[in-house]
Amino acid sequence: MNLDSFLCAKPLFYEEIDVRRFPRIYASIKEQLPLPQIIHLVGTNGKGSTGRFLATALHRAGKKIGHYTSPHILAFNERLWIDGGEISDEALESAHQKLYGILDSQSRDALSYFEYTTLLSLIAFDGCDYIVCEAGLGGEFDATNAFEKVLSVFTPIDFDHAAFLGTTIESIAGTKLRSMSAKALLAKQPHTQTKSIALRIADEKGSLLMCIDEMCRDEIVEMALQIAIKNSLSDYLRDNLELSMVAFEILGYRVESQFFDQNALFGRLSRIAPNITLDVGHNALAAEAIARSYEGRKVTLIYNTYGDKDYREILSILKPIIESVEIIEVSEGRIVERHLLESVLDELYLPYRSFEEINSNKEYLVFGSFSVAETFLKRVNVTSTMV
């Protein structure tokens, strides 16, 4: 069975997660899998862009690098990046056939979509010096946490996946931070209690925890600023760039501008047309960063959202920069019912209508989940994220 057919038979989302399944199956086949040095990225926002900054720098420094990220926007290949480019269809299928042969039929059927693709990344990245590996959901119980890591990098942690992680920042941060390896780096945090939780967990685990505010030298701050200006990176992307630079140093390499001189990962405040910016953020922390980026400017917001997101808070944060909202229809079971979204827009006195087409005289922000981004890009006939 080819990869497309195999993955199509697995649901993308689960109401319950068996946290014991992946470690058990991984342990049973571990000796048959390659295991490069793994840098684990955990957090609510910034994992993708931080990981890509770091992966690109390591590649330019002469290392063979795999970057595992999720979800994808247009093509599954986006999840597996090797030495500067997305994996080819042929290499992806070859990795699938090898993994399919290693697993017994019961394990193949039991593994979730994300669990299977996490194992697939190990096969695909055979021969790499490092894997920059992004956690999917949470940290402690995420499939990616079953691997031994050389470094844990914690990006900003905020309210996220309440059904699985809890409704308080203490429970959410605790679950993510308990994935901490022997050496860890903590980014700037939106909640002050996160650092104290991290310090407590580091003490319990005997981990060396380094914090960005103590590790980020003036030279790195200045270098990141210059790269951000050159590549039009927003403030939050510059923070992610600094985080990747410090992680690079912790790994034992010397930070040089040419290693990090790059645009952000696609979908992170990406300018895809003269009057269209796209961002796959879909939580309040991402909305706050975008509102700061657009301060003093108004946009037409092309929007939809999952029903489990706090879209009232998100729209309230974005309201100062919104001229009007255009709701894009998305065929996905998790999308909020239209009347509920409209009710919130009415409460906030935000004018809205259905998205039909782009007006060249308007400035647009496409903001929402990866499904929203995918739907929009297909509507406007963008077929690749390599823009």
C-alpha positions as CSV (number, residue, x, y, z in Angstrom):
1,M,0.0,0.0,0.0
2,N,1.4,3.4,-0.9
3,L,1.8,6.2,1.6
4,D,-1.1,8.3,0.4
5,S,-3.6,5.4,0.6
6,F,-2.2,4.3,3.9
7,L,-2.4,7.8,5.6
8,C,-5.9,8.5,4.1
9,A,-7.2,5.5,6.0
10,K,-6.1,7.2,9.3
11,P,-8.0,10.1,10.9
12,L,-6.1,13.3,11.4
13,F,-7.7,14.0,14.7
14,Y,-8.6,11.9,17.8
15,E,-10.9,12.6,20.7
16,E,-8.7,10.4,22.9
17,I,-5.0,9.6,22.7
18,D,-3.3,6.5,24.0
19,V,-0.1,7.9,25.4
20,R,1.4,4.4,26.0
21,R,1.0,3.1,22.5
22,F,3.8,5.0,20.7
23,P,6.5,4.4,23.3
24,R,5.7,0.7,23.3
25,I,5.8,0.3,19.5
26,Y,8.9,2.5,19.2
27,A,10.7,0.4,21.8
28,S,9.9,-2.8,19.9
29,I,11.5,-1.5,16.6
30,K,14.1,1.0,18.0
31,E,17.1,-1.2,17.1
32,Q,16.0,-1.2,13.4
33,L,15.8,2.6,13.1
34,P,18.4,5.2,12.6
35,L,18.6,7.8,15.4
36,P,20.6,10.9,14.7
37,Q,21.0,13.6,17.4
38,I,17.6,15.1,18.0
39,I,16.9,18.8,18.9
40,H,13.3,18.8,20.2
41,L,11.1,21.9,19.8
42,V,8.2,22.2,22.2
43,G,5.8,25.2,22.8
44,T,2.6,26.9,21.6
45,N,4.0,29.3,19.0
46,G,7.2,29.7,17.0
47,K,8.2,26.0,16.7
48,G,8.1,26.0,12.9
49,S,10.0,29.2,12.3
50,T,12.6,28.6,15.1
51,G,13.2,25.1,13.8
52,R,13.7,26.2,10.2
53,F,16.1,29.0,11.2
54,L,18.1,26.5,13.2
55,A,18.0,23.7,10.6
56,T,19.0,26.0,7.8
57,A,22.0,27.4,9.9
58,L,23.2,23.9,10.7
59,H,22.9,22.9,7.1
60,R,24.9,26.0,6.0
61,A,27.5,25.1,8.7
62,G,28.1,21.8,6.8
63,K,25.9,19.4,8.7
64,K,23.3,17.1,7.1
65,I,20.0,18.1,8.6
66,G,16.4,16.9,8.7
67,H,13.6,19.2,9.9
68,Y,10.4,17.5,11.0
69,T,7.4,19.8,11.3
70,S,3.6,19.6,11.2
71,P,1.0,20.0,9.9
72,H,1.5,20.8,6.2
73,I,-0.3,23.4,4.2
74,L,-0.5,22.1,0.6
75,A,1.6,18.9,0.4
76,F,2.7,16.3,2.9
77,N,6.3,16.7,1.7
78,E,6.4,20.0,3.6
79,R,6.7,18.1,6.9
80,L,10.1,16.5,6.0
81,W,12.8,19.0,5.0
82,I,16.3,17.7,4.2
83,D,19.3,19.9,3.6
84,G,17.5,22.9,2.2
85,G,14.5,21.4,0.5
86,E,11.3,19.3,0.9
87,I,11.6,15.6,0.6
88,S,10.9,14.2,-2.9
89,D,7.9,12.0,-3.6
90,E,10.3,9.1,-4.4
91,A,12.3,9.4,-1.2
92,L,9.1,9.7,0.8
93,E,7.6,6.6,-0.7
94,S,10.8,4.6,-0.2
95,A,10.9,5.6,3.5
96,H,7.3,4.5,3.8
97,Q,7.8,1.1,2.2
98,K,10.8,0.5,4.5
99,L,8.9,1.5,7.7
100,Y,5.8,-0.5,6.5
101,G,8.0,-3.6,6.3
102,I,9.5,-3.1,9.8
103,L,6.2,-2.7,11.6
104,D,3.8,-5.7,12.1
105,S,0.3,-5.3,10.9
106,Q,-1.2,-4.7,14.4
107,S,1.3,-1.8,15.0
108,R,0.7,-0.3,11.6
109,D,-3.0,-0.2,12.2
110,A,-2.7,1.0,15.8
111,L,-0.4,4.0,15.2
112,S,-2.1,7.4,14.6
113,Y,-1.4,9.5,11.6
114,F,1.1,11.7,13.5
115,E,2.7,8.7,15.3
116,Y,3.3,6.9,12.0
117,T,4.7,10.0,10.3
118,T,7.0,10.6,13.3
119,L,8.6,7.2,12.8
120,L,8.6,7.8,9.0
121,S,10.8,10.9,9.6
122,L,13.5,8.8,11.3
123,I,13.7,6.5,8.2
124,A,13.7,9.5,5.8
125,F,16.4,11.3,7.8
126,D,18.7,8.3,7.9
127,G,22.3,9.6,7.6
128,C,21.6,13.1,9.0
129,D,23.8,14.5,11.7
130,Y,20.8,16.2,13.4
131,I,17.0,16.1,13.3
132,V,15.3,19.3,14.3
133,C,12.1,17.7,15.6
134,E,8.9,19.6,16.3
135,A,6.5,18.3,18.9
136,G,2.9,17.9,17.6
137,L,0.7,18.3,20.7
138,G,1.9,19.0,24.2
139,G,5.3,17.7,25.1
140,E,5.5,15.0,27.8
141,F,3.1,12.6,26.1
142,D,3.9,13.6,22.5
143,A,5.2,10.9,20.2
144,T,8.4,12.9,19.6
145,N,9.2,12.8,23.3
146,A,10.0,9.0,23.1
147,F,13.3,9.8,21.4
148,E,16.5,10.7,23.2
149,K,17.4,14.4,22.7
150,V,20.6,16.4,22.8
151,L,18.7,19.6,23.4
152,S,15.1,20.7,24.3
153,V,14.1,24.2,23.0
154,F,11.0,25.6,24.5
155,T,9.3,28.3,22.5
156,P,6.6,30.6,24.0
157,I,3.9,28.6,25.9
158,D,0.4,29.8,26.0
159,F,-3.2,28.4,26.3
160,D,-3.3,25.5,23.9
161,H,-5.3,22.3,23.3
162,A,-7.3,22.6,26.5
163,A,-9.1,19.3,26.0
164,F,-5.8,17.4,26.2
165,L,-3.5,19.8,28.2
166,G,-5.8,21.4,30.8
167,T,-7.3,24.9,31.2
168,T,-4.6,26.6,33.3
169,I,-1.2,27.8,32.2
170,E,0.3,25.7,35.0
171,S,-1.1,22.4,33.6
172,I,-0.3,23.3,30.0
173,A,3.3,24.5,30.7
174,G,3.9,21.6,33.1
175,T,2.9,19.1,30.4
176,K,5.1,20.7,27.8
177,L,8.1,21.3,30.1
178,R,8.1,17.8,31.5
179,S,9.5,16.7,28.1
180,M,12.8,18.5,29.1
181,S,16.0,16.7,28.3
182,A,19.3,16.9,30.1
183,K,20.0,20.2,28.4
184,A,17.3,22.8,27.6
185,L,16.7,26.3,26.4
186,L,13.7,28.4,27.4
187,A,12.4,31.3,25.2
188,K,10.9,34.5,26.4
189,Q,7.5,33.6,28.0
190,P,4.2,35.4,27.9
191,H,3.3,34.1,31.4
192,T,5.7,34.8,34.3
193,Q,4.9,31.5,36.1
194,T,6.3,29.4,33.2
195,K,9.9,30.2,34.1
196,S,9.4,29.1,37.7
197,I,7.7,25.9,36.5
198,A,10.6,25.2,34.2
199,L,13.2,25.8,36.9
200,R,11.3,23.4,39.2
201,I,11.1,20.7,36.6
202,A,14.8,21.2,35.7
203,D,15.7,20.7,39.3
204,E,13.6,17.6,39.6
205,K,15.1,16.1,36.4
206,G,18.7,17.3,37.1
207,S,18.6,19.2,33.8
208,L,20.7,22.1,32.7
209,L,18.1,24.8,32.0
210,M,19.3,27.9,30.1
211,C,17.0,31.0,29.6
212,I,17.2,33.2,26.6
213,D,17.4,36.4,28.6
214,E,20.6,35.2,30.2
215,M,22.1,33.5,27.2
216,C,21.4,36.0,24.4
217,R,24.6,38.1,23.9
218,D,24.5,41.7,22.6
219,E,26.2,40.5,19.4
220,I,23.4,38.1,18.7
221,V,20.7,40.7,19.4
222,E,22.4,43.1,16.9
223,M,23.0,40.4,14.3
224,A,19.3,39.2,14.6
225,L,18.1,42.8,14.2
226,Q,20.1,43.4,11.0
227,I,18.9,40.1,9.5
228,A,15.3,40.9,10.5
229,I,15.5,44.3,8.8
230,K,17.0,42.8,5.7
231,N,14.4,40.1,5.4
232,S,11.4,42.0,6.8
233,L,10.9,39.8,9.8
234,S,8.4,40.9,12.4
235,D,9.3,41.3,16.1
236,Y,8.1,37.8,17.0
237,L,10.1,36.2,14.1
238,R,13.2,38.1,15.3
239,D,12.7,36.6,18.8
240,N,12.5,33.2,17.2
241,L,15.7,34.0,15.2
242,E,17.5,34.9,18.4
243,L,16.3,31.7,20.0
244,S,17.7,29.6,17.1
245,M,21.0,31.5,17.3
246,V,21.4,30.7,21.0
247,A,20.5,27.1,20.4
248,F,23.1,27.0,17.7
249,E,25.7,28.2,20.1
250,I,24.6,25.7,22.8
251,L,25.2,22.9,20.3
252,G,28.8,24.1,20.0
253,Y,28.8,26.2,16.9
254,R,29.8,29.8,16.2
255,V,27.0,32.1,15.1
256,E,27.7,33.8,11.8
257,S,25.3,36.0,9.9
258,Q,25.5,34.0,6.7
259,F,24.1,31.0,8.4
260,F,20.9,32.7,9.5
261,D,20.3,35.2,6.7
262,Q,17.0,34.0,5.5
263,N,13.2,34.6,5.2
264,A,10.9,33.0,7.7
265,L,9.2,29.6,7.1
266,F,6.2,30.0,4.7
267,G,3.0,30.9,6.4
268,R,4.6,33.0,9.1
269,L,3.5,36.5,8.1
270,S,4.4,35.6,4.5
271,R,3.8,38.2,1.9
272,I,2.3,36.1,-0.9
273,A,1.2,39.0,-3.1
274,P,1.6,42.8,-3.0
275,N,-1.6,43.2,-1.0
276,I,-1.9,39.8,0.7
277,T,-0.2,38.5,3.9
278,L,-0.8,35.0,5.2
279,D,-0.2,33.6,8.7
280,V,-1.1,30.2,10.0
281,G,-1.2,31.3,13.7
282,H,-4.6,30.4,15.2
283,N,-4.4,31.4,18.8
284,A,-4.4,34.5,21.0
285,L,-0.6,34.7,21.3
286,A,-0.2,34.7,17.5
287,A,-3.0,37.3,17.2
288,E,-1.2,39.6,19.7
289,A,2.0,39.4,17.6
290,I,0.2,40.2,14.4
291,A,-1.7,43.1,16.0
292,R,1.6,44.6,17.0
293,S,3.0,44.1,13.5
294,Y,0.1,45.9,11.9
295,E,-0.2,48.7,14.5
296,G,-1.6,51.8,12.8
297,R,-2.7,50.0,9.7
298,K,-6.0,48.4,8.7
299,V,-6.6,45.2,6.9
300,T,-9.4,43.1,5.5
301,L,-9.3,39.9,7.5
302,I,-9.9,36.6,5.6
303,Y,-10.8,34.3,8.4
304,N,-12.3,31.1,9.7
305,T,-11.4,29.0,12.7
306,Y,-11.7,25.7,14.6
307,G,-14.5,25.5,17.0
308,D,-12.2,24.7,19.9
309,K,-10.2,27.9,19.5
310,D,-11.1,31.0,21.5
311,Y,-12.1,33.0,18.4
312,R,-13.8,35.6,20.5
313,E,-10.5,36.6,22.2
314,I,-8.6,36.3,18.9
315,L,-11.0,38.6,17.1
316,S,-11.0,41.0,20.0
317,I,-7.2,41.3,19.9
318,L,-7.2,41.8,16.1
319,K,-10.2,44.2,16.2
320,P,-8.0,47.4,16.2
321,I,-6.4,46.5,12.9
322,I,-9.6,45.1,11.2
323,E,-11.5,47.1,8.6
324,S,-13.8,44.2,7.8
325,V,-13.9,40.4,7.9
326,E,-14.4,38.1,5.0
327,I,-15.4,34.5,6.1
328,I,-13.8,31.8,4.0
329,E,-15.7,28.5,3.8
330,V,-13.6,25.6,4.9
331,S,-14.6,21.9,4.4
332,E,-13.2,20.5,7.6
333,G,-15.2,18.9,10.5
334,R,-13.5,20.9,13.2
335,I,-14.4,24.3,11.7
336,V,-16.8,26.4,13.9
337,E,-20.4,26.6,12.9
338,R,-21.0,29.7,10.8
339,H,-23.8,31.2,12.9
340,L,-21.5,31.0,16.1
341,L,-18.7,32.9,14.3
342,E,-21.2,35.5,13.0
343,S,-22.6,35.9,16.5
344,V,-19.2,36.9,17.8
345,L,-18.5,39.2,14.9
346,D,-21.9,40.9,15.6
347,E,-21.0,41.3,19.3
348,L,-17.7,42.9,18.4
349,Y,-19.3,45.2,15.9
350,L,-17.1,43.9,13.1
351,P,-18.6,44.1,9.6
352,Y,-18.4,40.8,7.7
353,R,-19.4,39.0,4.6
354,S,-18.3,35.8,2.7
355,F,-15.0,35.8,0.9
356,E,-15.5,35.8,-2.9
357,E,-12.4,37.2,-4.5
358,I,-9.4,39.4,-4.0
359,N,-9.8,43.2,-4.6
360,S,-6.5,44.7,-5.7
361,N,-7.3,47.9,-3.9
362,K,-7.6,46.3,-0.5
363,E,-4.9,45.1,2.0
364,Y,-5.6,41.5,3.1
365,L,-4.5,39.4,6.1
366,V,-5.3,35.7,5.8
367,F,-5.2,34.4,9.4
368,G,-6.2,31.1,10.9
369,S,-5.3,27.4,10.9
370,F,-3.4,25.4,8.3
371,S,-6.8,24.4,6.9
372,V,-7.7,28.0,6.3
373,A,-4.4,28.7,4.7
374,E,-4.7,25.6,2.5
375,T,-8.3,26.5,1.4
376,F,-7.3,30.1,0.6
377,L,-4.2,29.2,-1.4
378,K,-6.1,26.7,-3.5
379,R,-8.9,29.3,-4.1
380,V,-6.3,31.7,-5.5
381,N,-4.4,29.0,-7.4
382,V,-1.2,28.9,-5.4
383,T,0.1,25.3,-5.7
384,S,3.3,25.5,-3.8
385,T,4.6,26.9,-0.5
386,M,7.9,27.7,-2.1
387,V,7.1,31.4,-2.9
